[in-house]
Amino acid sequence: MTETATDRFTDGDGSAPEGRLVAIYRTQILPLSETFVRDQALALRRWHPVLVGERQVNALPLEGLSVRTAFRGQATIAQRISGLVSRRLGSAPPRMTDVVRQVAPKLIHAHFGFDGVEAWPIAQRLGIPLIVTLHGSDITTRMEWFAQGRGGRRWQSYPARLARMARDRTVTFIAISENIRRAAIAAGLPDDRIAVLPIGIDPSHFAPGANPVAKRRPLILFLGRLVEKKGCIYLLEAFERVRAQIPEAELVVGGDGVERARLAGRAASIGGVRFVGAFKRDVATTLLGEARVFCLPSVTAESGDAEGLPLVLLEAQASGVPVVTSARGGATEGICDGITGFAFAERDVAVLAEQLVALLSDDVLAERFSSAGPGFVAQSHNLHRQTAQLEALYDRIASIPA
């Protein structure tokens, strides 16, 4: 077992206060895209989190967190074969039961259903409760898509494993939005064991830029992976209409992915589009400080994959940037429609263009949305308030008095 540790939460003897220790389970710890897992763990105050997984990747900085992994470095061929066999058999990944046993948690909290089904045999073996947070593709993607092998051989047995896990009453599910809860019920998960608990963001990490939105140039910002689900192609279609009315309008696209070449080809015929590639948080902050509007035109992908509640929408609003979105969960729960931003139906390019033009051309409207955003996020999507509710759920599941 490999480990790094910080005793921010522990008592003098190295044990967690009052036995409140939770193993946060992720196969890889932690990809750059999973700041929400790290930030939620860091926001815990009464429970001590230990990140457990098969291996740690050199991605997110994890200062202040304890980490336990089974392996070092890249997976060997033997490890890959062993992992594939264990997943096909529905058993625990190699060495992971021993890793979690040595951590001795009161419960396991797995992020994504994909990791939930891998953590479940461990929880069964050790006789401890399991909580699984459902985020999006793990439950909105049609189960037959996985069963047909269209999500890759690794996940072909995922629907069957998820169904078996759902029958275990010691497993509790968290949906990050009402939309995800509905998807979970449609997939056959028990509605009486699904709690809706968005993760939220830390509002103190975001603030409106020095230059008021109404005084900024007509710049639209998109941040996200360049994949089908994010719907950037529809933003480009709408932007062509925007440019016909506001020739000086600009669009900045941050992110990378399999659709980049296609999107760049479409953008070339429009003009005014700049691709900045993969970005870090400081770059995103700078771009949010320049944007007049933030747009996330997400759609339901061919596989059924759809957004849960994209945190980038909250980050934009907390930064005082009006948002326009069709993201499922985001459009209904992540914004206050008509107050902090506009919601529109998936793929409705005409309405999207109208909303963008309104925010780019109406200073009063843009400033009103900008002013309302930070308060909405602080009140409804505060990471610390949401994490306190998570800890109360931990207490209940582990039968520990609050």
C-alpha positions, 0 to 999 in steps of 0.5 A: 500500500502506498500512502501520503497523509496529513493529520489535519483532522486526527486526534493526537494518537492519529485516530479520527475524532469520535471514529468519524473516518470515511474512505473516499473511493476513486479508482484514480486519485485524482484527475484534473477534472475532479476538483469537486471530489477534492473540494468536498473532502477538504470541506468536511469538518467533523469527518476525516476523509481518506482518499483510497484508490488503485493508484494516484495520478499526477494531476490535482494537488491534494495538500491537506488530504490523506491518500492510500493507494494499492499501486504506484506508477502506471499499471503493468500488463499483469495489473490490467489483466487482473483488474479486468478479470476482477471487474468481469467477475464483479469482485473487488479490484486487486489489493483494494480490500486490504487498502480499505481494511487498513484505513478502517473507515466507518463507511465508504463514499464512492463517487460515480456509480462506476466506482460504486460497483467496484467499492461494493464488494469491499464494503460487503467484505468489511461489513460497512455501509456504502454511499454512492454519489451519482453525477451524470454519465454513470446513470443518465447513459442508457444501460443497454448502451453499456450492456451492448459494449458501446461504453467499452468492454470494461463497463459491459457488466456495469448495468447488472452490477449496478442492479445487484448493488441497488438491492443491497439496503446497506447502500445509499445513493446521492444524486447531485440534482433532481434530474439525476435522481429521476434518471436513477429511479428510471434506471431501477434504483430504489427511490427511498434510498436516493438523497438529493444533495448538490456538491456546491462551490466555495463562494469565497474562491470566486468574486466579480471582476473589477470591470463591471459586466456592462462595460465589457466587450461583447465576449461569450465564454464557453468552458468545458470538454469538447465532446458531444454532450457539451453541445458546443456545436450549437453555440457556434451555430447560434454565434453565427446569428449573433455575429450577424447582429453584433459584428464585433462579438467574440467567442472564447472556447476553453477546453479540449476533446474529440470534437475540437477539429470539427468545431474549429472547422465550423468556427473558421467560416464564422470568424471571431472564435478563439480556442484556448485549449485545456486550461487551469483554474487561474486561466478560467478565473481570468477568462471569467473576469473578461466575459460578458456572458457564459454559455453552456449549451449542453445536450443529451448525447446519443448514448443518453449521457447528460449533465448532472449539475455542472459546477462551472455554471455556479462558478460563472454566476459566483463571478458575476457573469450571466449564464445561458444554458440548456444543461439538464440539472443546470438549467432547472436547478443551477441557475435562477432563470430570468434572474441570474441567467437564461435557460433554453431547450436543448439544440434550440439555436434560435432561442439561444442566439436571441438570449445571447444578443439580449445579454450582449446588447442590453447593459441594464439586463446584463448588470442585473443578472450579474448582480444577482448571481453571487447571492444565488450561489452563496444561498443555494449552492454553498459548498460548506452548507452542502457538506454539513448536510453530507456529514449529517447523512454520514452520521445517520448511515454510520449510526453515530449521534450528531 
